[in-house]
């Protein structure tokens, strides 16, 4: 029997340029419509549309395995469909009869582990485990000499990964509320997945475990205070709590904070205790200021910049320093590429530009307090550039310090006069939007510029 290789996932004409794809005008009639509209000669655009339609149908089946139920499909006996999260098989030919509503026409199939477990549990078992008497009470009592126990799979704390929050941006969803006569309160929703380690052997080993949050709200917070929203595992359950503290707080020996503690709660996340957010309260009746903390497997991000737009660099109150690398090694064929910090809060910025070996080509932009700092820019069509960027953050006084170093070269040139240097430095007040959205960067006329951003906590 001939066996066929699985095709790849590429859909015909999925990359067609504008104007190269036009829907076939009459699928039901077929090619006869060409004699009415194109003198019997179908255009390329119609072929693209038809082949794309066929490829998409194949991709649909390859992705789903079993198609969803359709109200307009004619189903014979024995047809399989998906509907309402279940798999169904028709036991009578039908059309337009939704499986979940017509039990006499469709049979619901049990295919998931939980469905099979429930079916099995409902049966009368003559030899159920609970009916066995004199069961051994230890692993080796079953004849297993090297059995895995909870303690045997624990790892030393230094070998465990830091906590991770399973949201799109690696942060907890959080709502701040004003409270009359107090500094406000914060709440988090149910259903947020995260991982944090559980102690196996106290002060020695632990094991990472997944948890899902329950809806939680803090007590009323004191006015004009600094809190940290944290979570750790207590008696096997995820416990969320607040603790007063400062960003300068050191990590305790226990690697865990104190529930409702009056100080010391500002330390970064550890394997046993996750810091979810910094909370700063103001006057009575005001809503607290919240700065959420990122928790991902990696603290580095890489993106490609094309055309014109805005990029946001992730940052949170535990980030002490950051570095980046920007490469624009495929210059636009016309126009100049330009990348610059945007937004408000710049307290000062300056730059120096020069051509090595040519003292006559030196320009300086002296310190000013209103121009955002330039990250990268070329001054000739066809120039490529490479930029390194470094930053330091003082969250207590809401200040950030920046420096960049750019080298620029005219693509394909062999002379030193085509090489240039650009230095920039600046100081920026950290805005609330910088914590929530990221640090704003504007770019224009870029072609596959690669930006890498790494933060250090």
C-alpha distance (Angstrom), angle and dihedral (degrees) to the residues before:
residue distance angle dihedral
X1 . . .
X2 3.79 . .
X3 3.82 114.1 .
X4 3.76 118.7 -156.7
X5 3.79 127.8 -144.0
X6 3.77 117.7 -119.4
X7 3.84 111.0 -106.5
X8 3.77 119.9 -127.0
X9 3.81 122.4 -102.0
X10 3.82 97.1 -102.5
X11 3.82 113.0 124.8
X12 3.81 116.2 -145.4
X13 3.83 112.3 -106.6
X14 3.82 92.2 2.5
X15 3.79 86.6 129.6
X16 3.79 95.9 45.5
X17 3.78 115.5 143.7
X18 3.82 121.4 -120.6
X19 3.81 109.6 -70.6
X20 3.83 94.8 21.6
X21 3.80 95.2 93.3
X22 3.80 126.4 60.3
X23 3.81 126.4 165.8
X24 3.80 114.8 -109.9
X25 3.81 104.1 -104.5
X26 3.82 99.7 -135.8
X27 3.82 117.9 16.8
X28 3.81 93.7 175.6
X29 3.81 94.5 54.0
X30 3.79 96.5 41.9
X31 3.80 126.3 -166.1
X32 3.79 93.6 -11.4
X33 3.80 88.0 81.8
X34 3.81 88.8 68.4
X35 3.82 90.9 71.5
X36 3.80 88.7 57.3
X37 3.79 97.1 46.3
X38 3.83 112.2 19.2
X39 3.82 106.8 22.9
X40 3.79 91.0 -102.2
X41 3.82 94.5 -56.5
X42 3.83 110.8 109.6
X43 3.84 114.5 -150.2
X44 3.83 124.3 -120.3
X45 3.81 90.4 -110.6
X46 3.83 90.6 64.8
X47 3.81 91.7 50.5
X48 3.82 89.6 50.6
X49 3.79 89.7 51.8
X50 3.82 94.3 48.2
X51 3.82 95.5 46.0
X52 3.81 90.1 45.9
X53 3.82 89.8 50.6
X54 3.83 90.5 52.7
X55 3.83 93.8 45.8
X56 3.80 91.5 48.2
X57 3.82 90.3 52.0
X58 3.82 89.8 52.4
X59 3.82 91.1 46.6
X60 3.81 89.3 49.1
X61 3.81 91.7 56.0
X62 3.82 93.6 41.0
X63 3.80 90.7 53.1
X64 3.79 99.3 44.0
X65 3.80 102.9 28.4
X66 3.79 89.1 -157.2
X67 3.84 118.9 43.2
X68 3.80 124.1 -126.2
X69 3.79 119.1 -102.3
X70 3.82 114.4 -91.1
X71 3.78 125.1 -156.4
X72 3.82 91.1 -143.1
X73 3.82 100.1 47.1
X74 3.83 123.1 103.2
X75 3.81 107.2 -130.7
X76 3.85 120.5 -159.9
X77 3.79 123.3 -156.5
X78 3.80 111.0 -69.9
X79 3.84 97.0 26.4
X80 3.82 116.7 147.0
X81 3.83 124.6 -143.5
X82 3.82 141.4 162.6
X83 3.79 118.5 -123.2
X84 3.83 135.8 154.2
X85 3.81 90.9 0.7
X86 3.83 94.1 -56.9
X87 3.80 139.0 98.4
X88 3.84 115.9 -118.3
X89 3.83 136.6 -170.4
X90 3.78 121.6 -157.9
X91 3.79 115.6 -123.1
X92 3.81 93.9 -178.1
X93 3.79 129.5 34.0
X94 3.81 108.2 -103.1
X95 3.81 146.8 154.8
X96 3.81 127.9 -148.3
X97 3.83 94.4 3.6
X98 3.81 109.5 131.6
X99 3.82 109.3 -137.2
X100 3.79 95.7 -135.5
X101 3.84 89.4 55.5
X102 3.84 100.3 41.7
X103 3.80 110.5 54.5
X104 3.80 91.0 166.2
X105 3.82 91.4 60.5
X106 3.82 101.3 37.7
X107 3.80 134.1 45.0
X108 3.83 117.5 -147.4
X109 3.81 109.7 -136.3
X110 3.79 122.3 -145.4
X111 3.81 108.4 -135.7
X112 3.81 109.2 140.2
X113 3.80 123.2 88.8
X114 3.80 92.9 -114.9
X115 3.82 92.2 50.1
X116 3.80 92.0 49.5
X117 3.82 91.1 44.8
X118 3.81 90.6 52.3
X119 3.80 91.5 48.2
X120 3.78 92.1 48.9
X121 3.81 92.9 46.2
X122 3.82 90.4 54.2
X123 3.80 92.1 58.6
X124 3.79 121.7 93.1
X125 3.81 104.0 -110.7
X126 3.76 116.4 -159.8
X127 3.80 91.5 -161.6
X128 3.82 105.3 36.1
X129 3.79 115.8 162.7
X130 3.80 91.8 -115.7
X131 3.83 90.6 59.6
X132 3.81 93.4 57.7
X133 3.82 112.1 101.7
X134 3.81 129.0 -151.5
X135 3.83 93.1 24.7
X136 3.84 114.6 -179.0
X137 3.80 114.4 -103.8
X138 3.83 98.4 -150.2
X139 3.77 136.4 53.6
X140 3.79 94.5 -114.3
X141 3.83 87.8 50.4
X142 3.81 85.7 72.9
X143 3.79 90.8 52.4
X144 3.83 93.4 -99.9
X145 3.79 108.8 132.6
X146 3.83 99.5 175.6
X147 3.79 100.4 36.6
X148 3.80 120.1 162.0
X149 3.81 113.9 -115.0
X150 3.80 130.2 -174.5
X151 3.80 90.9 -103.7
X152 3.79 94.4 48.2
X153 3.83 93.2 60.4
X154 3.80 96.5 50.9
X155 3.81 117.7 113.9
X156 3.80 129.1 -149.4
X157 3.81 110.4 -90.9
X158 3.81 92.9 -113.2
X159 3.83 89.9 57.4
X160 3.81 94.7 55.0
X161 3.79 124.5 94.9
X162 3.79 120.7 -115.9
X163 3.83 116.7 -103.6
X164 3.80 120.4 -76.3
X165 3.83 129.3 -154.9
X166 3.81 113.5 -147.0
X167 3.81 98.5 -140.3
X168 3.80 127.2 113.1
X169 3.80 93.0 -98.9
X170 3.82 99.4 28.9
X171 3.82 93.9 -111.9
X172 3.80 134.1 112.8
X173 3.79 118.6 -109.5
X174 3.80 107.7 -115.5
X175 3.80 137.7 -179.3
X176 3.82 124.2 -159.4
X177 3.80 119.6 -154.1
X178 3.79 134.2 -171.1
X179 3.81 117.7 -124.3
X180 3.80 122.8 -163.5
X181 3.80 110.9 -112.9
X182 3.82 94.1 7.7
X183 3.80 141.4 72.5
X184 3.80 92.1 -98.9
X185 3.79 131.8 -108.7
X186 3.82 140.6 -108.5
X187 3.81 132.4 -134.1
X188 3.79 135.1 -167.6
X189 3.82 126.9 -158.7
X190 3.77 129.6 -117.6
X191 3.78 121.8 -104.5
X192 3.82 102.4 46.4
X193 3.82 111.1 138.3
X194 3.79 120.4 -143.7
X195 3.79 139.7 153.8
X196 3.79 128.2 -131.4
X197 3.79 131.7 160.3
X198 3.79 124.9 -99.8
X199 3.80 121.0 -148.2
X200 3.81 112.4 -110.2
X201 3.77 98.6 174.1
X202 3.80 111.5 19.1
X203 3.84 113.5 -104.3
X204 3.82 90.8 -5.6
X205 3.81 118.6 61.2
X206 3.77 140.8 10.2
X207 3.78 143.9 172.0
X208 3.82 128.8 -134.0
X209 3.79 113.5 -117.9
X210 3.82 134.4 -177.7
X211 3.80 119.8 -119.9
X212 3.80 136.0 -179.9
X213 3.79 119.6 -143.7
X214 3.77 124.1 -119.3
X215 3.80 118.8 -146.4
X216 3.81 106.5 -78.9
X217 3.79 138.2 179.5
X218 3.76 130.1 -169.6
X219 3.78 124.4 -125.9
X220 3.80 116.1 -102.1
X221 3.80 107.1 -69.4
X222 3.80 126.5 -132.3
X223 3.80 118.3 -105.8
X224 3.84 122.3 -101.8
X225 3.80 93.1 12.4
X226 3.80 139.3 127.7
X227 3.81 118.2 -128.6
X228 3.79 136.1 174.3
X229 3.79 123.4 -144.8
X230 3.81 108.2 -139.4
X231 3.82 141.2 167.0
X232 3.81 134.9 -155.4
X233 3.79 137.1 160.9
X234 3.82 114.2 -94.3
X235 3.81 119.4 179.8
X236 3.78 90.7 -13.7
X237 3.83 95.6 -53.9
X238 3.79 130.7 101.4
X239 3.81 107.7 -107.3
X240 3.79 120.2 -164.2
X241 3.79 118.1 -160.7
X242 3.80 146.3 155.0
X243 3.79 126.6 -120.7
X244 3.78 129.7 -178.5
X245 3.77 117.1 -121.0
X246 3.79 149.4 115.5
X247 3.79 134.5 -99.3
X248 3.80 88.2 -110.8
X249 3.83 92.7 63.3
X250 3.81 113.8 123.7
X251 3.80 124.2 -129.7
X252 3.85 109.4 -93.2
X253 3.79 120.5 -124.0
X254 3.81 89.8 -113.1
X255 3.84 90.2 55.7
X256 3.82 87.3 -132.6
X257 3.77 136.8 96.9
X258 3.80 130.1 -131.6
X259 3.78 119.8 -101.8
X260 3.84 108.5 -114.3
X261 3.81 89.3 -5.8
X262 3.81 118.3 172.3
X263 3.82 94.7 -134.9
X264 3.80 145.4 -0.8
X265 3.81 99.2 56.2
X266 3.80 100.1 116.9
X267 3.82 98.5 86.2
X268 3.84 119.4 120.3
X269 3.80 121.5 -96.4
X270 3.79 118.0 -73.5
X271 3.79 129.1 -165.6
X272 3.83 89.3 -94.5
X273 3.80 101.0 38.4
X274 3.79 128.2 39.6
X275 3.81 122.3 -153.7
X276 3.80 106.3 -145.3
X277 3.80 102.6 178.3
X278 3.78 148.4 -16.5
X279 3.82 113.6 -118.5
X280 3.81 122.9 -162.3
X281 3.80 117.8 -171.4
X282 3.79 126.8 -158.4
X283 3.77 135.3 -176.0
X284 3.79 122.3 -15.9
X285 3.79 112.2 -75.7
X286 3.81 95.0 21.3
X287 3.79 125.8 119.4
X288 3.84 114.9 -108.8
X289 3.80 121.3 -111.2
X290 3.82 109.8 -118.0
X291 3.82 127.1 -159.0
X292 3.81 111.4 -174.5
X293 3.81 122.8 -148.7
X294 3.83 125.2 -132.1
X295 3.80 119.4 -125.0
X296 3.81 114.4 -176.0
X297 3.79 135.4 140.1
X298 3.79 88.5 -108.5
X299 3.80 132.3 34.8
X300 3.81 91.9 -155.3
X301 3.81 128.4 88.4
X302 3.81 129.0 -170.2
X303 3.81 124.7 -167.6
X304 3.81 136.9 168.2
X305 3.79 118.9 -128.3
X306 3.80 119.8 -148.4
X307 3.76 129.2 170.1
X308 3.80 117.5 -18.8
X309 3.78 127.8 -32.9
X310 3.79 148.3 101.2
X311 3.81 128.6 -74.1
X312 3.81 124.6 -162.8
X313 3.82 119.7 -151.2
X314 3.84 111.9 -149.0
X315 3.82 115.5 -120.4
X316 3.81 135.8 161.1
X317 3.83 137.3 -178.1
X318 3.81 93.5 -90.4
X319 3.81 94.2 56.7
X320 3.80 107.3 108.7
X321 3.80 98.2 176.2
X322 3.79 140.2 -2.6
X323 3.78 139.0 -164.5
X324 3.76 135.2 -165.6
X325 3.76 143.3 -175.0
X326 3.79 125.7 -149.9
X327 3.81 122.2 -168.7
X328 3.79 123.4 -175.5
X329 3.80 100.4 176.5
X330 3.81 95.9 149.1
X331 3.82 104.1 60.6
X332 3.79 120.7 -158.8
X333 3.78 113.9 -98.4
X334 3.79 91.1 -126.3
X335 3.77 133.3 20.7
X336 3.79 130.6 19.0
X337 3.79 127.8 -73.6
X338 3.80 115.3 -129.8
X339 3.82 130.8 -176.1
X340 3.81 121.3 -179.4
X341 3.80 139.9 157.1
X342 3.78 112.4 -97.4
X343 3.76 133.6 -167.9
X344 3.78 130.0 59.3
X345 3.77 137.1 -66.4
X346 3.79 102.8 71.4
X347 3.80 109.4 152.4
X348 3.79 93.8 -177.8
X349 3.80 143.0 -19.1
X350 3.78 136.7 -178.5
X351 3.81 139.5 170.7
X352 3.80 142.4 -167.5
X353 3.81 126.3 -151.5
X354 3.78 127.3 -168.6
X355 3.82 146.0 154.7
X356 3.84 111.3 -126.9
X357 3.81 111.9 -115.0
X358 3.79 93.0 15.0
X359 3.79 111.6 91.2
X360 3.78 90.4 -179.5
X361 3.81 91.8 68.0
X362 3.80 103.2 67.0
X363 3.80 126.4 121.6
X364 3.78 130.7 174.7
X365 3.77 133.2 -162.2
X366 3.79 105.8 -154.5
X367 3.79 123.9 -139.2
X368 3.76 114.0 -70.2
X369 3.75 133.8 164.3
X370 3.77 103.6 -135.4
X371 3.83 110.7 48.3
X372 3.83 116.9 87.6
X373 3.79 112.7 -127.4
X374 3.80 119.3 -94.4
X375 3.80 114.9 -123.7
X376 3.79 101.0 -177.5
X377 3.77 135.9 -8.8
X378 3.81 136.2 157.0
X379 3.77 125.4 -150.0
X380 3.80 99.4 -156.6
X381 3.79 133.1 52.7
X382 3.79 108.5 -106.5
X383 3.82 96.6 28.3
X384 3.80 118.3 137.9
X385 3.81 122.3 -156.7
X386 3.79 142.4 -169.6
X387 3.80 121.9 -157.3
X388 3.78 133.9 -172.3
X389 3.79 118.4 -160.5
X390 3.81 131.0 -166.4
X391 3.79 130.7 -175.7
X392 3.78 139.3 -177.5
X393 3.81 125.9 -161.1
X394 3.81 131.4 -149.0
X395 3.79 101.2 -172.9
X396 3.80 94.9 176.0
X397 3.80 91.2 65.2
X398 3.85 94.2 26.2
X399 3.80 94.7 -120.6
X400 3.80 130.0 136.8
X401 3.80 128.7 -169.2
X402 3.81 123.8 -151.4
X403 3.78 139.5 -171.9
X404 3.81 133.0 175.3
X405 3.78 135.3 -172.3
X406 3.80 119.1 -161.5
X407 3.80 130.1 -173.4
X408 3.80 117.3 -166.1
X409 3.77 132.1 -166.9
X410 3.81 135.4 179.3
X411 3.78 105.1 -117.3
X412 3.81 111.6 -106.9
X413 3.81 95.0 5.2
X414 3.83 120.3 135.2
X415 3.81 101.3 -167.5
X416 3.80 127.8 90.9
X417 3.79 92.3 -128.1
X418 3.80 87.8 72.0
X419 3.81 91.0 63.3
X420 3.79 121.9 86.9
X421 3.80 141.4 176.2
X422 3.81 129.7 -144.1
X423 3.81 123.2 -172.2
X424 3.80 122.1 -173.0
X425 3.77 134.6 177.6
X426 3.78 134.5 175.6
X427 3.79 148.0 161.6
X428 3.79 120.7 -134.5
X429 3.79 133.5 -173.5
X430 3.81 108.2 -125.6
X431 3.81 110.1 -117.2
X432 3.80 127.6 -151.6
X433 3.81 86.9 -116.2
X434 3.83 89.4 57.4
X435 3.81 89.4 61.9
X436 3.79 95.8 43.4
X437 3.82 103.6 36.5
X438 3.80 103.3 17.1
X439 3.79 132.3 -109.4
X440 3.79 108.8 -49.1
X441 3.81 121.8 -123.2
X442 3.81 124.8 178.2
X443 3.79 121.3 -152.0
X444 3.79 133.3 -177.7
X445 3.80 137.9 -170.7
X446 3.82 94.3 2.8
X447 3.79 125.2 161.3
X448 3.83 114.2 -159.7
X449 3.80 93.7 -34.6
X450 3.82 106.6 175.0
X451 3.81 117.3 -144.7
X452 3.82 122.2 -170.7
X453 3.81 120.3 -172.0
X454 3.83 125.1 -172.7
X455 3.80 128.2 -179.6
X456 3.80 128.9 -157.5
X457 3.80 123.1 -151.9
